[in-house]
Structure formats: C-alpha cells, structure tokens
Amino acid sequence: MTVDKGIIKINHLFGKQIKMSEINQIEKYAGKYIIKTDKKKLSIDTHIIEEKSLLALNEVFKNLNVERI
C-alpha cells in the first residue's frame, strides 16, 4: 500500500486506489480500515502492515476531516 500525492493505493495485481479528497468515511473494525467514498470502498488489513507504516497511516487518517465509525 502507498499513500502519495493525495492517493491511497493498494499494491497488488488488481489494486484499488482512492483519492483522499473523496473519502467521506473511515471505519475501523476487526483489525481493518474500511475507507468509503460515494462510489468506492477500500478495505485495508492492518495486521499485515508494519507497525511504523501503520503509525504513519493513522496520522494520515487523523488529519482527514471525515466521519469515523
């Protein structure tokens, strides 16, 4: 997964990407982040992210002004 230039992208064969400016809801449930826009949904498994990278991701999400569940 990468966060660069306002885009969150999952790096695998059929990776999805979401513009951070389009995110309107972040849900944290059972070790996953579920990121939602009006048209897309992206699930991020936090168990497979290194701790340092997870802390950085949490900071990115903390700075977004979106609904959290």
C-alpha positions as CSV (number, residue, x, y, z in Angstrom):
1,M,0.0,0.0,0.0
2,T,1.2,3.5,-0.8
3,V,0.0,7.0,0.2
4,D,1.3,9.5,-2.3
5,K,0.1,12.8,-3.8
6,G,-3.3,12.5,-2.2
7,I,-4.0,8.9,-3.3
8,I,-4.2,5.7,-1.3
9,K,-3.3,2.7,-3.5
10,I,-3.3,-1.0,-2.7
11,N,-0.2,-2.5,-4.4
12,H,-1.2,-5.9,-5.7
13,L,-2.4,-7.4,-9.0
14,F,-5.8,-5.8,-9.1
15,G,-5.0,-3.0,-6.7
16,K,-7.6,-0.3,-6.0
17,Q,-6.9,3.3,-5.4
18,I,-8.9,6.2,-3.8
19,K,-8.3,9.9,-3.8
20,M,-8.0,11.1,-0.2
21,S,-10.1,14.2,-1.1
22,E,-13.0,11.9,-2.0
23,I,-13.0,9.9,1.3
24,N,-16.1,10.6,3.4
25,Q,-16.0,7.8,6.0
26,I,-13.4,5.7,7.8
27,E,-14.5,2.7,9.7
28,K,-12.1,0.7,11.9
29,Y,-13.4,-2.8,12.5
30,A,-11.8,-6.1,13.5
31,G,-8.3,-5.1,12.5
32,K,-9.3,-3.5,9.3
33,Y,-9.8,0.0,8.0
34,I,-12.8,0.3,5.6
35,I,-12.4,3.5,3.6
36,K,-15.5,4.8,1.8
37,T,-16.3,7.4,-0.8
38,D,-19.6,8.0,-2.5
39,K,-18.7,5.4,-5.2
40,K,-15.9,3.2,-3.8
41,K,-15.0,1.1,-0.8
42,L,-11.5,0.0,0.1
43,S,-10.6,-2.4,2.8
44,I,-7.1,-2.3,4.4
45,D,-6.0,-5.2,6.7
46,T,-3.9,-3.6,9.5
47,H,-2.5,-6.9,10.6
48,I,-0.2,-7.1,7.5
49,I,1.2,-3.5,7.8
50,E,4.4,-2.9,9.6
51,E,4.0,-1.0,12.8
52,K,5.9,2.0,11.6
53,S,3.9,2.2,8.4
54,L,0.6,1.8,10.4
55,L,1.5,4.7,12.6
56,A,2.1,6.8,9.5
57,L,-1.2,5.7,8.1
58,N,-3.0,6.6,11.3
59,E,-1.5,10.1,11.1
60,V,-2.8,10.5,7.6
61,F,-6.3,9.4,8.6
62,K,-6.2,11.6,11.7
63,N,-5.5,14.7,9.5
64,L,-8.6,14.0,7.3
65,N,-11.8,15.7,8.2
66,V,-14.1,12.8,7.7
67,E,-16.7,10.7,9.7
68,R,-15.1,7.9,11.7
69,I,-17.0,4.9,12.9
